[in-house]
Amino acid sequence: MVRVRIDLHTHSTVSDGTDSPGDLVRIAADAGLDVIALTDHDTTAGWDTAVRSLPPGLRLVPGAELSCEAPAADGRRVSVHLLAYLFDPAAPALVVEQQRLRRERRRRLRVMAERMAADGLPVDPDEVLGELGPDAPAGRPHLARALVRAGLVRTVDEAFARFLGGGRGYLVPRSDTPVATAIDMINEAGGVTVLAHPFASSRGPTISEDTIAELAERGLTGVEVDHPDHDPATRRRLRGLADDLGLVRTGSSDYHGSNKTLVIGQETTEPDQFEALLAQATRAPVAAS
């Protein structure tokens, strides 16, 4: 029996990946994938190029990874990433919110770069932002690459560990979309939603099982179970939670090109779960070459 390989979480140069949308789909095909989702941060700008570049036999799921927040048990706000697929990118409420998020990302990156420059680090804020398109989402990996180029660190991971991670003096908080609001917007735009790496505790505080249950009632479609930042025990816990709540279970690499030591297709989604995800979308089709 032929195994269908599906990776539903990847990033291109349109946000914080290092491969163009066209190169990304070719890399996916060369890796033996059958289905790939393009999920750049807070933008759909890479969709058209990816569709035009699709190699024979590869299917593309158009998507985005939305920057969100949710309440934690202790009352703090927790960063949450929401994978959205197959939605209308021209839905008015979504367009306005995505524009706000992109402006927020650029403001945040400039503040961090200016703080570094003020401390004498070899970072030019104008140069960092100048490398991005006028409406491209700006992320910490762009600043991390600038630190690598300046010779201050050897890798993007080292830049995050020393300068850009949680608890570091240069990290600036964002003002993200409440995750329940984002789910509503995507549902209204005909799409489906999956919580990205919801229990990846290495990234910082995570949301609770109770919050996920509340989001399932709100209209959340699925959870990303198989992710490089989830250990086996976490995957078992999430798989059981998804089954209890009737949520789709996905698996994905979270590929960023050379920005992260992740291999495209190293985590995949089971075909029956992919079909269950598609069945709940009401708007955009999957593209095929």
C-alpha positions as CSV (number, residue, x, y, z in Angstrom):
1,M,0.0,0.0,0.0
2,V,1.3,3.4,-1.0
3,R,1.8,5.7,2.0
4,V,0.5,9.3,1.6
5,R,2.8,11.8,3.3
6,I,1.2,15.1,4.4
7,D,3.0,18.0,6.1
8,L,0.6,20.8,7.2
9,H,3.0,23.4,8.8
10,T,5.8,25.1,6.8
11,H,7.2,28.6,6.3
12,S,8.7,30.5,3.4
13,T,10.6,33.7,2.9
14,V,7.3,35.5,2.9
15,S,7.5,35.3,6.7
16,D,10.4,33.8,8.6
17,G,11.5,30.8,6.5
18,T,14.6,30.8,4.2
19,D,13.1,29.1,1.1
20,S,10.9,31.0,-1.4
21,P,7.3,29.7,-1.8
22,G,8.3,28.3,-5.1
23,D,11.4,26.6,-3.8
24,L,9.5,25.3,-0.8
25,V,7.0,23.3,-2.9
26,R,9.8,21.9,-5.0
27,I,11.7,20.8,-1.8
28,A,8.5,19.2,-0.6
29,A,8.1,17.2,-3.8
30,D,11.8,16.2,-3.7
31,A,11.3,15.0,-0.1
32,G,8.5,12.6,-1.3
33,L,5.6,14.6,0.2
34,D,2.1,14.3,-1.4
35,V,0.5,17.3,0.4
36,I,2.1,20.4,1.7
37,A,0.5,23.4,3.6
38,L,2.1,26.8,3.3
39,T,1.5,28.5,6.7
40,D,3.5,31.7,6.8
41,H,3.0,34.0,9.8
42,D,0.0,36.4,9.5
43,T,0.1,36.5,5.7
44,T,-1.2,34.8,2.6
45,A,1.2,36.6,0.3
46,G,3.0,33.4,-0.8
47,W,-0.1,31.4,-1.9
48,D,-0.1,32.5,-5.6
49,T,3.6,31.8,-6.2
50,A,3.3,28.4,-4.5
51,V,0.3,27.4,-6.7
52,R,2.1,28.5,-9.9
53,S,5.2,26.5,-8.9
54,L,3.5,23.3,-7.8
55,P,5.4,20.2,-9.1
56,P,3.3,17.4,-10.6
57,G,1.7,15.2,-8.0
58,L,1.9,17.6,-5.1
59,R,-1.2,19.1,-3.5
60,L,-1.0,22.5,-1.8
61,V,-3.2,23.5,1.2
62,P,-3.2,27.3,1.5
63,G,-2.9,28.5,5.0
64,A,-1.4,30.8,7.6
65,E,-0.1,30.7,11.1
66,L,-1.9,33.4,13.1
67,S,-0.3,35.1,16.1
68,C,-2.8,34.8,19.0
69,E,-3.1,34.9,22.8
70,A,-5.2,33.1,25.4
71,P,-5.6,33.3,29.2
72,A,-3.5,31.0,31.3
73,A,-4.7,29.4,34.6
74,D,-2.8,32.1,36.6
75,G,-4.4,35.0,34.7
76,R,-1.5,35.8,32.5
77,R,-1.8,35.9,28.7
78,V,-0.2,33.0,26.9
79,S,1.1,33.2,23.3
80,V,-0.8,30.8,21.1
81,H,-0.2,30.0,17.4
82,L,-3.3,29.1,15.4
83,L,-2.9,27.3,12.0
84,A,-5.7,28.4,9.7
85,Y,-6.4,26.6,6.4
86,L,-8.6,26.9,3.3
87,F,-10.1,30.3,4.2
88,D,-11.1,33.3,2.1
89,P,-8.0,35.6,2.3
90,A,-10.1,38.6,1.3
91,A,-12.6,38.3,4.2
92,P,-12.7,41.9,5.5
93,A,-12.3,41.3,9.2
94,L,-9.4,39.0,8.6
95,V,-7.7,41.4,6.3
96,V,-7.9,44.2,8.8
97,E,-6.6,42.1,11.6
98,Q,-3.7,40.6,9.6
99,Q,-2.6,44.1,8.6
100,R,-2.6,45.1,12.2
101,L,-0.5,42.1,13.2
102,R,2.0,42.8,10.5
103,R,2.4,46.4,11.6
104,E,2.7,45.1,15.2
105,R,5.5,42.7,14.2
106,R,7.5,45.4,12.4
107,R,7.2,47.8,15.4
108,R,8.3,45.0,17.8
109,L,11.3,44.1,15.6
110,R,12.4,47.7,15.3
111,V,12.2,48.2,19.1
112,M,14.3,45.1,19.8
113,A,16.9,46.1,17.1
114,E,17.1,49.6,18.5
115,R,17.7,48.3,22.0
116,M,20.5,46.1,20.8
117,A,22.1,49.0,18.8
118,A,21.8,51.2,21.9
119,D,23.8,48.6,23.8
120,G,26.5,48.6,21.2
121,L,25.6,45.4,19.5
122,P,26.4,45.4,15.7
123,V,22.7,45.6,14.6
124,D,21.3,48.3,12.2
125,P,17.5,48.5,12.7
126,D,17.0,50.1,9.2
127,E,19.0,47.4,7.6
128,V,17.1,44.6,9.3
129,L,13.7,45.9,8.3
130,G,15.0,47.0,4.9
131,E,15.5,43.4,3.9
132,L,11.8,42.7,4.3
133,G,9.1,43.5,1.8
134,P,6.9,46.6,2.6
135,D,4.1,44.4,4.0
136,A,6.0,41.3,5.0
137,P,5.6,39.9,8.6
138,A,8.7,40.7,10.6
139,G,9.8,38.0,13.1
140,R,12.6,37.4,15.6
141,P,14.4,35.0,13.1
142,H,15.1,38.1,10.9
143,L,16.9,39.7,13.8
144,A,18.6,36.4,14.7
145,R,20.0,36.2,11.1
146,A,21.3,39.7,11.4
147,L,23.2,38.6,14.6
148,V,24.6,35.6,12.7
149,R,25.8,37.8,9.8
150,A,27.4,40.2,12.3
151,G,29.4,37.3,13.8
152,L,27.9,37.8,17.2
153,V,26.5,34.2,17.2
154,R,27.0,31.2,15.1
155,T,23.4,30.1,14.6
156,V,19.8,31.3,14.8
157,D,19.2,29.0,17.8
158,E,22.2,30.6,19.6
159,A,20.8,34.0,18.9
160,F,17.4,33.0,20.5
161,A,19.2,31.5,23.5
162,R,21.4,34.4,24.2
163,F,19.4,37.4,23.1
164,L,15.8,36.8,21.8
165,G,14.2,34.1,24.0
166,G,11.9,34.5,27.0
167,G,13.5,36.2,29.9
168,R,16.1,38.0,27.8
169,G,16.4,41.7,28.0
170,Y,15.7,42.4,24.3
171,L,12.4,40.5,24.0
172,V,9.5,42.8,23.4
173,P,5.9,41.5,23.9
174,R,3.3,41.6,21.1
175,S,-0.3,42.5,21.1
176,D,-1.8,39.5,19.4
177,T,-5.4,38.4,18.5
178,P,-7.5,36.7,21.1
179,V,-7.5,33.1,19.9
180,A,-11.3,32.8,20.2
181,T,-11.7,35.8,18.0
182,A,-9.2,34.3,15.4
183,I,-11.2,31.1,15.4
184,D,-14.4,33.0,14.8
185,M,-12.8,35.0,11.9
186,I,-11.5,31.9,10.1
187,N,-14.8,30.0,10.5
188,E,-16.7,33.0,9.1
189,A,-14.2,33.0,6.2
190,G,-15.0,29.4,5.4
191,G,-11.8,27.9,6.8
192,V,-10.7,25.5,9.5
193,T,-8.3,26.0,12.5
194,V,-5.7,23.8,14.3
195,L,-3.8,24.8,17.4
196,A,-0.1,24.7,16.6
197,H,2.2,22.9,19.1
198,P,-0.2,23.6,22.0
199,F,1.8,21.8,24.7
200,A,5.3,22.9,23.5
201,S,6.5,23.9,27.0
202,S,10.0,24.5,25.8
203,R,8.7,27.7,24.1
204,G,7.2,29.0,27.3
205,P,3.9,28.8,29.2
206,T,1.2,26.8,27.4
207,I,-2.6,26.8,27.5
208,S,-4.6,24.3,29.6
209,E,-6.7,21.3,28.6
210,D,-9.7,23.2,29.8
211,T,-8.9,26.1,27.5
212,I,-8.6,23.8,24.5
213,A,-12.0,22.3,25.5
214,E,-13.5,25.8,25.5
215,L,-12.0,26.5,22.1
216,A,-13.4,23.2,20.7
217,E,-16.8,24.4,21.8
218,R,-16.1,27.7,20.0
219,G,-15.4,25.9,16.7
220,L,-11.7,24.9,16.8
221,T,-11.2,22.1,14.3
222,G,-8.1,20.3,15.5
223,V,-4.8,20.2,17.4
224,E,-1.3,19.6,16.1
225,V,-0.3,16.4,18.0
226,D,2.9,15.3,16.2
227,H,5.3,18.2,16.3
228,P,9.1,18.3,16.9
229,D,8.6,20.1,20.2
230,H,6.2,17.4,21.6
231,D,7.8,14.4,23.4
232,P,6.1,11.0,23.3
233,A,4.2,11.5,26.6
234,T,2.9,14.9,25.4
235,R,1.7,13.4,22.1
236,R,-0.2,10.6,23.9
237,R,-1.8,13.2,26.2
238,L,-2.8,15.4,23.2
239,R,-4.0,12.5,21.2
240,G,-6.3,11.4,24.0
241,L,-7.6,15.0,24.5
242,A,-8.3,15.3,20.8
243,D,-10.3,12.1,20.7
244,D,-12.3,13.1,23.8
245,L,-13.1,16.5,22.2
246,G,-13.8,15.3,18.7
247,L,-10.9,17.3,17.3
248,V,-8.8,16.4,14.2
249,R,-5.2,15.3,15.0
250,T,-2.5,16.7,12.7
251,G,1.3,16.2,12.4
252,S,3.7,18.7,10.9
253,S,7.3,19.6,10.7
254,D,7.1,23.4,11.3
255,Y,9.8,23.7,8.6
256,H,11.6,27.0,8.3
257,G,14.4,26.1,6.0
258,S,17.9,26.8,7.4
259,N,16.5,28.9,10.2
260,K,15.8,25.8,12.3
261,T,17.2,22.3,12.4
262,L,13.9,20.7,11.2
263,V,13.5,18.5,8.1
264,I,10.5,19.0,5.9
265,G,8.1,16.0,6.3
266,Q,9.7,14.8,9.6
267,E,6.3,14.8,11.1
268,T,3.2,14.1,9.1
269,T,-0.6,13.9,9.3
270,E,-2.5,10.7,8.8
271,P,-4.6,10.7,5.6
272,D,-7.9,10.0,7.4
273,Q,-7.3,13.0,9.7
274,F,-6.4,15.2,6.7
275,E,-9.7,14.2,5.0
276,A,-11.6,15.0,8.2
277,L,-10.0,18.4,8.2
278,L,-10.9,19.0,4.6
279,A,-14.5,17.9,5.2
280,Q,-15.0,20.8,7.6
281,A,-13.8,23.6,5.3
282,T,-16.5,25.3,3.3
283,R,-14.6,27.7,1.1
284,A,-11.2,27.3,-0.5
285,P,-10.1,24.2,-2.5
286,V,-6.8,22.4,-2.2
287,A,-4.6,23.3,-5.2
288,A,-3.0,20.7,-7.4
289,S,-0.6,20.8,-10.3
